[in-house]
Amino acid sequence: MDDAAGGGECHAAQVVGADGEMDAAAMERFAAAAGLPGRGLSYAVVSILGPQGSGKSTLLNHLFGTNFREMDALRGRHQTTKGIWIAKAVGIEPFTVVLDLEGTDGRERGQDDTAFEKQSALFALAVSDIVMINLWCHDIGREHAANRPLLRTVFQVLMRLFSPRKTTLLLVIRDKTKTPLEYLTQALKDDIQKIWDSVQKPEAYKEAALSEFFNVEVTALSSYEEKEELFKEQVGQLRQRFYGSIAPGGLAADRRGVVPASGFCLSALQIWKVIRENKDLNLPAHKVMVATVRCEEIANEKLTCFLSDNGWLELEAAVKSGPVPSFGTRLGAILDSYLSEYDMETLYFDEGVRTAKRKQLESSMLDHTNPALEMVLDHLHLVALNKFRSDLEQTLRSGEGFTASVHQCVQASMAEFDAGLRDAAVKHVEWDASKVRNKLQEHMQVHVESIRNTKLAELKANYEKNLSDALAGPVQSILETGERDSWACIRRLYRRETENASLAFSASLSEFGLDQTVSSKMVSDLREHARSVVEVKAREEAGNVLMRMKERFFTVLSRDRNSMPRTWTGDEDIRAITREARVAALRLLSVMAAIRLDDKPDRIDRALITALLNSGPHSQKRSIEFTYDPLASSTWEEVSPKDTLITPVQCKSIWRQFNAETEYAVAQAMSMQETHRRSKNWLPPAWTTLLLAILGYNEFMFLLRNPLYLLGLFVAFVLSYAIWLQYDITAYFRHGTLSALLTILSRLLPTILDIMTAIVNMSHSHKKHSTGRSSLPPPIHTQSFRNQMWRQAQVQYHQSPDSPSASSSVDSNSGDEHES
C-alpha cells in the first residue's frame, strides 16, 4: 500500500520497509498530518500480530475505519502487508494510533529468516498500549501457528531491553467454532502463563507474575467470509471497548512509561534502532540453525508423503462410511514407517533438534489423523448407543423391571464398545479410554433418564387422572347437598382415595430404582394433586354458591318433606317454612365458605346464623359467643387464608343478594295462601245473614204484597246485566272514574233503545206468526220473555262495545230467532 492510498482521514503511512529500515521522515509526516504532537498523554497505541493471511488488515479496517491494504483471496494467498504500517483510528476517542505489522510465518521471507518477525513483534510490544494477537480458532493449542515461540522470545528480550510497562494482550480468535468462548479463553490464558513461567527472567524479575507486565484479554469473531454480517456486528461491539481506552478501567488503563505524544516518533525510532542492533536476537548457533532447517525440511517431506500415502487415504475414506476393523493396527504401521524413515535420514543431526522435530512430525501426522480417530470413536459410540437403546426398548416391552433391564443392557453395550476401542487404539496416541467410556456412559445415562422420566410422567399422569376421577365427581355431589357433615364425608373420601393411590403409586415407583427422597417427593406430589383436585372443585362450587343457595331455598320452600309440591291451602306456616329454607341455604353457604380438609373445628356456621338470621331488629336471640358482628372481617377465625373460599364480607354480600332474589317467592306464596283463604270465605258470616233477615223482614213482606215491584226490579236487573255484558265496565274505570262515567252515560241511552227496539220487533214477529195460525194472539208467557231477553243479552255481550254494528247484530239475531 503506497502513501497515496494511505491518505485521507486515516493518514496511513509505511514507517518500516520490507528491508527492515525505518523511514523517520514518513513517521514525522504521519504525526504532523494526524495532529499527534499536540495530544500530550491523551493517546493510545494499538498494534496487531498474527500469521500471514490471517485477516489482520481486514480486522483493523473494520475495527478502526482505516484503509490498510487487504489480501485479494481470488488472486491467491500471498504476502500483503510488508514491513510496518501506521494509521489513525477514525472516530475513536482518545486519539488512537494503529500499527499493522507484517504477518509472521510467511513463505516470502523463508522459514529460516524469522528475525524480522521477532523484531517487529518486539517493537509492537515495546511501543503499544494494546497488542492484538490474531489467532485462527483451529490453531489454538498448536506450537508455531499460535505464535508461542515468538511470544517466548519477546517475553525474554522485552524485560532485558526495556523498563517494564504493563501492556494489554488482546487475543482475537478468528473464525470461532462451536466451542464455548470460556473454554478457549482458559486454554489461551493457560498457554500464555506456561510460556511466561518457562522463560528465563532477569534476577530482578525472577518471581514476577505475568499480571505485572501484561493484562490478557480474549475475544472471538465469526468468519468474515461465511458470516460477514455477524462478523461486522461483533467487530462493532469490540470497537466500543476502544472508546475511552486510557480511562480507568479501559483496555489501556495502565499508563506507566508512556512518553508524550510530541516525542512518540523519536521514541519509536530509538526503540527500533536498539532492536535492530541486538545481534543475539536473530542469530542462533550455526549448528543448531542447520539442524533446525534440515530436520524441519525432512519432517515436512515425510509429512507430505504421509498425507499422499495410498494406505492412509484408503483408511481415511473407509472411516467415513463406518467402523474399520483393525484401524489402530493399520494406522500405527503407516506412522511407524514414516517415522523410521525420518530417524534414518536425521541420524547425524543435533540430537536435541532432531528429537524436537521428530515429535513435531509425529504430532503433525497425528493432527491430520485426529479427525479420522474421532470419527472412529464416533462410530463406536453410535453403534454402542444404538444397541443399548434397541436392547432396552425390547427388554422393557418383554415386561422386565426397569432397573434390571437397564443394568443388563448397559453391561452388553459397554462390552461391545470396549472391544471396539481395543481394535481402534493407536500406539502413538496416549489413549485415555476412560474419558471415551465415560462419555458413552453419560449418553446412556441421559437416555435412561429420558426413558425413566417418560415412564414416570405417564405413570404419574395415570394415577393423577384416576385420582381426579375418583374425587372430582363425588366431591361436587357432596358439596351440592350442603349438609352439616359434608366436609366430614369429603375428608373420609379424600383420605381413603389418596391413601390407596399413594400405596399403589409407591409400589409402582419401586421398580425404577429411584432415590428414597425422589420417590417420597413424587408420592407427596400425588397427595398434593389430590388435595388440589378437592380445592379446585370446592372453589368451582363456591363460585356458584348463590345459585345453589337459591336452588336449595326454592326446593325447601316449594316442596314438603316428602318432596311433594306444596299447595298453599292456608294452613301452612309460611314464616317457619321460609326460615327453614333460609337455614338450609345458609348451611350451604357455611359449607362453601372454607376448605376443611384438615379436620379443624370452626365457628363459621354459628357465625353466619348469628349474623344473618338472628340479628334482625326484632330478634331477641344473640349468641354469647359473639359480642360483635362476626362478619365484619375479611378472614374467618381458625381458618387460614389459603383455605378460605368465601370471606365473611363476601358472605354478607351474597346473603343480601340472596334475600333480594328470594323475597318475591315468599311474597308470592303468601299471596297464594291469602287468595285461597279468600276463595273459601266468599259467603258472608252467618250472623250477618240472620241480621239481614231480621232487619229486612218488613221490606220482604212489602215486595210479596206488591208483585209489580218485583217485576220492576227484575226488569232493572235484566237491563243492568245486559248493559254490563254490552260494555267492559272495569276497563273503563282503569282510565279514571270521571272518564268511565262519561263514557257509560253517553252509551247508556242508545243501548236501552236498542234493547227496547229488539223487544218490539220480537213482539211483532210473534203477532205475525200467531195471525197466520189463529185470529187470537196467544198470551205472552213471562218465562219465555225472560229467556228471550237473556238470549238477546248474550248476543249483545259478544259484540264489541265500540262496534258500530252492535244494533244491527241485535236485529239480525232477533230475526234469526223469529225465523227459527
Phi, psi and omega in degrees: 000128183269178183293324180297318178294335181270007179284193178086210187294320188280344176055050182282148179202148177270117184257339175230124181279177180295338180277358177090005180265133180274135178266096183295323181296318179297321178298316180295319179297319178298312183299319181292316182294326182276347182078029183289320187302331183273010185272350181063234176261003184272064176207161178225152180241127180237133176229166183224136175242160176157168182295157177297137178077013182272003176088029181294312181296320178300316180297315181297319181297318180285328186279319187243003179074019178279177178229047175298150181292133181252154180287136175269106184296335182288341180260012178096165181269119182209174181289127181253304180271123178244131182077218181230132179244150182230146179204167178257132178292139183266127172076020181239131173244133008285175176306126186237125176265131183245128178249124176254113185263152176299140183292148179275165175060038180272144181286336181297321180278338179095159185285338185262000182244078181256009183297314182297322179300314181292320181295315182293323178293319178295322176298316180298317180293329183285324187258348190262147169276325181230124177247116178268131179246113184276120183232138169284141183300322183283352178270353181297129181099349179271167186277292185279321183298330181268010176065027181293316177298322180298314180296322180299316179294318182296319179300318183292312186286326183301313182289336181278329186265326190233155172295140186292141172220152184274122182244143177270121174265110179258103180276118182255112180272120182262151180054054182303138177263195181285349180299128181303143183299324183296327177292315179297318180300313181296322180295317181293316180296323177296319180297314181297321179295321178295319178298316181297318181293332186274340184283152176277129184246153174300160183301325182293334183243027184301318184256014183290144179270155179302323184294345178284337183247332186225142170250110188267124176236149181229135173221167184222144180231147178283172182293131179289326183280323184267329183227065187298316182296316179296322178300313181295322179296317180292324177295321176299321177293320179294325180301324181300333182287342180272351174286130182064036186294334182265001177285161177305129182089355180280178181296325182247047187290327181279112187250027180293135176076014180280130177273154176301158184296329181292337180257010183296316183296314180297319180297318180294320180296316181293320179298316180296323179296316179297318181296317182293329182276354181278095185290329181295345185285329187235009180236087175289170179301142186300318182296314180294324181295314180298315179299320181296313183294313185291314179299324179291323177297315180297316180299319179294322178297315179293325178295320178295318178297320179297317183294336179258006181294131183295322179298316179293319180297319177296318180296318180295320179292322181293325182296328183295334183267345179161184179300143181245122179297141178056038182298314183297319181294316182293316180292321179299322180295320180294315180297318181297324182295317182284327176292323178295318177298320178297316180299321180293318185281339182250022187297326188259009177272170181308129187297319181297314178294316182301314180296319180296317180290328176296316178298323179294319178297313179299319179295321180295316179297318179294328176298321179286332179273348184302318176302321179294319178299315180296325179293321177298314179298321178297319178297313179299317179299314182294317180298313181295320181292319177295321177297316180299315180298315180296313181296320181294320180296316180294319181295318179294324178294330180288350175098007179286160180296153186295310184297315180296321180296317180297313181300316181296315183288324178296316180300315183293318183290319180294325178296317179292322180293319179297322178296319177294324178297316180297325181286330184265356184294137177249129187292338180282349182254133174287096189280115177254086184293337183295321180295318181293316179295319179297322178297317178295317179298323177297316179295321176297317181296322177299316178295319178299315179298321179297313179295317180299315180297321178296313180297317180294322179296318178296316180297315180296316180298322180295314180293322179294320178296315179298320180292322178295317179296325182285338185253319191300307182297308179299321179297317178298317180297318180294317180294328180292330179291323177066032180278169182298325184263022182300311182289333174295318177295319180296319179299315179299315179298314182298313182293319182295309182292321181293318180295316179298315180294322181294317179297315180293320180294319179296321177295322179291327181288337186297333183279354180267357177064037182280156173296147183300325179295316180294316180299315179297323179295318181293320176295319177297322177295324177295319177297319178296323177297317178300317179296320180294327176299314179296317182295317180297316179295322178295320179291324176298315180291326177296328177292338179254021188296322181297317178296317178296321179297317179294319177299316180295318181298312182292328178294312180293323183289321188263352181228147181275189184292341178266012180064023175266145179299139179280142170244120186279087185272351179111349181263349184283148176266092186297322180299315180294319179294319179297317179296320178298319179294320180290324176298318178297317178294320181292324177296321176297319177297321179296320179295321184279350189290331185207157175272128185236058178275348183265003176058040176260135181291150176214171182240033182294316182299312181293324179295319180293317180294318180296317186278330189252332180254325186255018183246017180290167182294336181257003181277135179259357183270137177207120182292138180287349179287333186240115177259009180214177178287112183291345181262004179274057183202162177258003178222157175265145172292141177067014178231126181287154181301326182289339178264359180278125177262318180227120182286162178304319180296320178294323177300317179298316179294317179297321181294321177297315179295322178298313179298320181296325184272351180248352180296324182296321180296321178294315179297322179294320178296317178296322178294318179296320179295318180294321178297317179296321180295321178291323180295333178280341184242049181281338177277147178290163179298158183296326183292329177289324178296315179297320180294320178295321180295321181288314184287332182261017182295316182297316181294324179295318179292326178297317179292327179291326180282341182234089183295334180297326177297321178296319179296319179296318177297323179295315179297319179296321179296317181296316180297316180297319180293321178297317178296320177301320179287327181293323183239150175271086188298317182297327179293324179295320183286350177291335182263010178121149184290317183295313180296325180294315180297317180298319180294318181293316180295324181291335182253357184291310183297312178301325181291319178296320179296319179298319181294316180296319178299319179296322179294317179297317180298323179295320180294319177297320180296319179293323179296314180299320182293319181288330177297321178295334183263314187210155180283341181258126178289139179287152179293140178282120180281135183298320181294320179295324178297318179295320178297320179297317179295323179296316178296321178297321179294325177295320178298316179296327182295322183281354174270146177292137181299335181262004184285132180288348182257024181296312182294323180294326178294322177298316180298316181294323179292319179296324177297318179297322179295320181295316181293326180287000000 
